[in-house]
Amino acid sequence: MEAVRQPSPRDQIIATALSEITAHGLTVGLDHLSLEKVIAASGVSRATAYRIWPSKQQFLADVIVASVRATTLDVDSEQEVGRIQALLDQHPDFATDAAARRHVVVDGLRISIQADLERIVSSPQWSTYLALSATSRGLPDGVLKTEVTSALAQADQRFTDHRISVYARLPRLLGYRLRPPLDEPTGLSLLSHAAGALMTGFVVKIGTQPHLLTDTFVLPAFGAGELAWTVPAFALTSLVLSYLEPDPDATWGPDQIARSRETLAEITDVLTKAWGEASS
């Protein structure tokens, strides 16, 4: 039987530091990360650790690189999909009443976007990603900055690709289409990048103005009835609807309803796979 390779002291300490970051997130500059505490928690001797990293700055540089490589941005939760399913169940006239259908579409976007915001704001992984993004801008030009910037771009692209796979199914779910002249996959990629940038901007802003996540105003908007909106949910719903419009060729009836439910099941499958990858 092949012997199990034991982690090196360096790997043990880096893994301990990453566990700390996973649990609590990362602050810009890594000021909260104590080398002494990480060494003690890792079980590696202090003398060995300081032979590997003569200075804390060298240690933090290695932690930055390891952390950004390990960063996986959270995806939509099962609860969000369940709330959309419940919304459809609450409106049995969805297929026969165009006004009810529009209300469900708008309310579904509002619900999922607000849940997205709440999840991301409380996520240590997203905190780490945003902190690393800010930290990378202040790094001096060189190998470390190039490595960190490249790894951050890869993490962002993985999340964008996930978003595209969900957005690709939205038109079929809603009976909508991309607004001409947008077409797939260009239109979906533009939507995903724009929504991600706007979402990230609001998450940063909520860090200093947390009321943006909770303060609401009631308004009938986007062809729906009165709904309670936060500023970020309103802005992001507006963005999504600027890319999509009702498909004039979609005929609502039992067949379209069946297609919508099949599409919701497909989206759930996509998310289930992403949940599995994120937790592995």
C-alpha positions as CSV (number, residue, x, y, z in Angstrom):
1,M,0.0,0.0,0.0
2,E,1.3,3.4,-1.0
3,A,2.2,5.6,2.0
4,V,0.0,8.7,2.5
5,R,2.1,11.8,1.9
6,Q,2.3,13.9,5.1
7,P,1.9,17.7,4.5
8,S,5.0,19.7,4.9
9,P,5.3,22.3,7.7
10,R,4.8,25.0,5.1
11,D,1.6,23.4,3.8
12,Q,0.3,22.9,7.4
13,I,0.8,26.5,8.2
14,I,-0.7,27.8,4.9
15,A,-3.7,25.4,5.4
16,T,-4.3,26.8,8.9
17,A,-4.1,30.4,7.6
18,L,-6.7,29.5,4.9
19,S,-9.0,27.9,7.4
20,E,-8.9,31.1,9.4
21,I,-9.7,33.2,6.3
22,T,-12.5,30.8,5.3
23,A,-14.1,31.1,8.7
24,H,-13.8,34.9,9.1
25,G,-13.1,36.4,5.7
26,L,-10.1,38.6,4.9
27,T,-9.5,42.3,5.6
28,V,-7.6,44.5,3.2
29,G,-3.9,44.2,4.1
30,L,-4.4,41.0,6.1
31,D,-3.8,43.0,9.3
32,H,-6.0,40.6,11.3
33,L,-4.0,37.5,10.4
34,S,-1.4,36.8,13.2
35,L,1.6,34.6,12.1
36,E,2.1,33.6,15.7
37,K,-1.5,32.4,16.2
38,V,-1.4,30.6,12.9
39,I,1.8,28.9,13.8
40,A,0.4,27.8,17.2
41,A,-2.8,26.5,15.6
42,S,-0.9,24.6,12.9
43,G,1.1,22.5,15.3
44,V,4.4,23.4,13.5
45,S,7.3,24.7,15.6
46,R,8.0,28.4,15.7
47,A,11.6,27.8,14.7
48,T,10.6,25.8,11.6
49,A,8.0,28.5,10.6
50,Y,10.5,31.3,10.8
51,R,13.1,29.3,8.8
52,I,10.4,29.1,6.0
53,W,9.3,32.8,6.4
54,P,12.0,35.0,7.9
55,S,9.5,37.9,7.9
56,K,5.7,38.3,8.2
57,Q,5.6,40.0,4.9
58,Q,7.0,36.9,3.1
59,F,4.4,34.8,5.0
60,L,1.5,37.1,4.0
61,A,2.6,37.1,0.3
62,D,2.4,33.3,0.2
63,V,-1.0,33.4,2.0
64,I,-2.4,35.9,-0.5
65,V,-1.4,33.7,-3.4
66,A,-2.8,30.5,-1.7
67,S,-6.0,32.3,-0.7
68,V,-6.8,33.7,-4.1
69,R,-6.2,30.3,-5.7
70,A,-8.6,28.7,-3.2
71,T,-11.3,31.3,-3.5
72,T,-14.6,30.0,-4.9
73,L,-17.4,32.5,-5.1
74,D,-20.7,31.3,-3.6
75,V,-23.6,30.5,-5.9
76,D,-27.3,30.8,-5.5
77,S,-28.8,28.8,-2.7
78,E,-31.5,26.1,-2.7
79,Q,-33.7,28.4,-0.7
80,E,-33.8,30.9,-3.6
81,V,-34.9,28.3,-6.1
82,G,-37.5,27.1,-3.6
83,R,-38.9,30.7,-3.3
84,I,-39.3,31.0,-7.0
85,Q,-41.1,27.7,-7.2
86,A,-43.4,28.8,-4.4
87,L,-44.1,32.1,-6.3
88,L,-45.2,30.1,-9.3
89,D,-47.4,27.9,-7.2
90,Q,-49.1,31.0,-5.7
91,H,-50.1,32.3,-9.1
92,P,-52.0,29.5,-10.9
93,D,-53.3,32.2,-13.4
94,F,-49.6,32.6,-14.6
95,A,-50.4,30.9,-17.9
96,T,-53.6,32.7,-18.8
97,D,-53.2,36.2,-17.4
98,A,-50.5,38.4,-19.0
99,A,-50.6,40.9,-16.1
100,A,-50.2,38.2,-13.5
101,R,-47.4,36.7,-15.6
102,R,-45.5,40.0,-15.7
103,H,-46.0,40.4,-11.9
104,V,-44.5,37.0,-11.3
105,V,-41.5,37.7,-13.5
106,V,-40.7,41.0,-11.8
107,D,-41.3,39.6,-8.3
108,G,-39.2,36.6,-9.1
109,L,-36.3,38.8,-10.1
110,R,-36.8,41.0,-7.1
111,I,-36.8,37.9,-4.7
112,S,-33.8,36.2,-6.3
113,I,-31.7,39.4,-6.5
114,Q,-32.4,40.4,-2.9
115,A,-31.5,36.9,-1.7
116,D,-28.3,37.1,-3.8
117,L,-27.3,40.3,-2.1
118,E,-28.0,39.1,1.4
119,R,-26.1,35.9,0.8
120,I,-23.1,37.7,-0.7
121,V,-22.9,40.4,1.9
122,S,-22.7,37.7,4.7
123,S,-20.3,35.4,2.8
124,P,-16.7,35.1,4.0
125,Q,-15.7,33.9,0.5
126,W,-17.0,37.1,-1.1
127,S,-15.4,39.2,1.7
128,T,-12.1,37.5,0.9
129,Y,-12.5,38.1,-2.9
130,L,-13.3,41.8,-2.4
131,A,-10.4,42.3,0.0
132,L,-8.0,40.5,-2.3
133,S,-9.2,42.6,-5.2
134,A,-8.5,45.8,-3.2
135,T,-5.2,44.4,-1.9
136,S,-4.0,43.5,-5.4
137,R,-4.3,47.0,-6.6
138,G,-1.8,48.2,-4.0
139,L,0.7,45.5,-4.6
140,P,4.0,46.6,-6.4
141,D,4.4,45.5,-10.0
142,G,6.0,42.1,-10.1
143,V,5.4,38.4,-10.0
144,L,3.2,38.5,-6.9
145,K,0.8,41.1,-8.4
146,T,0.7,39.3,-11.7
147,E,-0.1,36.0,-9.9
148,V,-2.8,37.4,-7.7
149,T,-4.5,39.4,-10.5
150,S,-4.5,36.4,-12.7
151,A,-6.0,34.1,-10.0
152,L,-8.7,36.8,-9.2
153,A,-9.6,37.0,-12.9
154,Q,-10.0,33.2,-13.0
155,A,-12.3,33.2,-9.9
156,D,-14.4,35.9,-11.4
157,Q,-14.6,34.1,-14.8
158,R,-15.8,30.9,-13.1
159,F,-18.6,32.8,-11.4
160,T,-19.5,34.6,-14.6
161,D,-19.6,31.3,-16.5
162,H,-22.0,30.0,-13.8
163,R,-24.2,33.1,-14.2
164,I,-24.3,32.7,-18.0
165,S,-25.4,29.1,-17.6
166,V,-28.4,30.3,-15.5
167,Y,-29.2,33.3,-17.6
168,A,-29.2,31.1,-20.7
169,R,-32.3,29.4,-19.3
170,L,-34.1,32.5,-18.1
171,P,-35.8,33.4,-21.4
172,R,-37.3,29.8,-21.7
173,L,-38.3,29.9,-18.0
174,L,-40.1,33.3,-18.4
175,G,-41.3,33.1,-22.0
176,Y,-38.9,36.0,-22.8
177,R,-36.1,36.6,-25.3
178,L,-33.0,38.8,-25.5
179,R,-33.9,42.2,-26.9
180,P,-32.9,42.4,-30.5
181,P,-30.3,42.9,-31.8
182,L,-28.7,41.0,-28.8
183,D,-28.3,37.3,-29.4
184,E,-26.8,34.3,-27.7
185,P,-24.1,33.9,-26.4
186,T,-23.0,37.6,-26.7
187,G,-26.1,39.1,-25.1
188,L,-26.0,36.6,-22.1
189,S,-22.3,37.3,-21.6
190,L,-22.9,41.1,-21.6
191,L,-25.8,40.7,-19.1
192,S,-23.7,38.5,-16.8
193,H,-20.8,40.8,-16.8
194,A,-23.0,43.9,-16.3
195,A,-25.0,42.3,-13.5
196,G,-21.9,41.0,-11.8
197,A,-20.2,44.5,-11.8
198,L,-23.3,46.2,-10.5
199,M,-23.8,43.6,-7.8
200,T,-20.2,43.9,-6.7
201,G,-20.5,47.7,-6.6
202,F,-23.5,47.5,-4.3
203,V,-21.9,44.9,-2.1
204,V,-18.9,47.3,-1.6
205,K,-21.3,50.2,-0.9
206,I,-23.4,48.2,1.6
207,G,-20.2,47.7,3.6
208,T,-20.3,51.4,4.5
209,Q,-24.1,51.9,4.1
210,P,-25.7,48.7,5.4
211,H,-29.2,50.3,5.4
212,L,-29.1,49.9,1.6
213,L,-29.7,46.1,2.2
214,T,-32.7,46.6,4.4
215,D,-34.4,50.0,3.7
216,T,-37.4,49.5,1.3
217,F,-39.8,51.6,-0.7
218,V,-43.1,50.3,-2.1
219,L,-43.7,50.9,-5.8
220,P,-45.5,49.5,-8.8
221,A,-42.7,49.2,-11.3
222,F,-41.7,47.3,-14.5
223,G,-45.4,46.4,-15.2
224,A,-45.9,44.6,-11.9
225,G,-48.1,45.5,-8.9
226,E,-46.8,47.1,-5.7
227,L,-43.7,45.4,-4.3
228,A,-41.3,46.4,-1.6
229,W,-37.9,47.2,-3.1
230,T,-34.4,47.9,-1.8
231,V,-32.4,50.3,-4.0
232,P,-30.0,47.5,-5.2
233,A,-32.8,45.0,-6.0
234,F,-34.6,47.8,-8.0
235,A,-31.4,48.7,-9.9
236,L,-30.5,45.1,-10.7
237,T,-34.0,44.1,-11.8
238,S,-34.1,47.1,-14.1
239,L,-30.8,46.0,-15.6
240,V,-31.9,42.4,-16.2
241,L,-35.2,43.6,-17.8
242,S,-33.3,46.0,-20.1
243,Y,-31.7,42.9,-21.7
244,L,-34.9,40.8,-21.9
245,E,-38.4,41.3,-23.3
246,P,-41.5,39.0,-23.7
247,D,-41.1,36.7,-26.6
248,P,-44.0,37.4,-29.1
249,D,-43.8,33.8,-30.3
250,A,-44.3,32.3,-26.8
251,T,-47.9,31.0,-26.6
252,W,-48.9,30.5,-23.0
253,G,-50.8,27.4,-22.1
254,P,-50.2,23.9,-20.6
255,D,-47.2,23.3,-23.0
256,Q,-45.4,26.5,-22.1
257,I,-46.1,26.0,-18.4
258,A,-44.6,22.5,-18.7
259,R,-41.5,24.0,-20.4
260,S,-41.1,26.6,-17.7
261,R,-41.3,24.0,-15.0
262,E,-38.8,21.8,-16.9
263,T,-36.5,24.8,-17.2
264,L,-36.7,25.5,-13.5
265,A,-35.7,21.9,-12.9
266,E,-32.8,22.4,-15.2
267,I,-31.7,25.5,-13.3
268,T,-31.9,23.6,-10.1
269,D,-29.7,20.8,-11.6
270,V,-27.1,23.5,-12.7
271,L,-27.1,25.0,-9.2
272,T,-27.0,21.6,-7.5
273,K,-23.8,20.8,-9.5
274,A,-22.4,24.2,-8.5
275,W,-23.2,23.6,-4.8
276,G,-21.4,20.3,-4.9
277,E,-18.3,21.8,-6.6
278,A,-18.3,24.7,-4.1
279,S,-18.5,22.4,-1.1
280,S,-15.9,19.8,-2.4
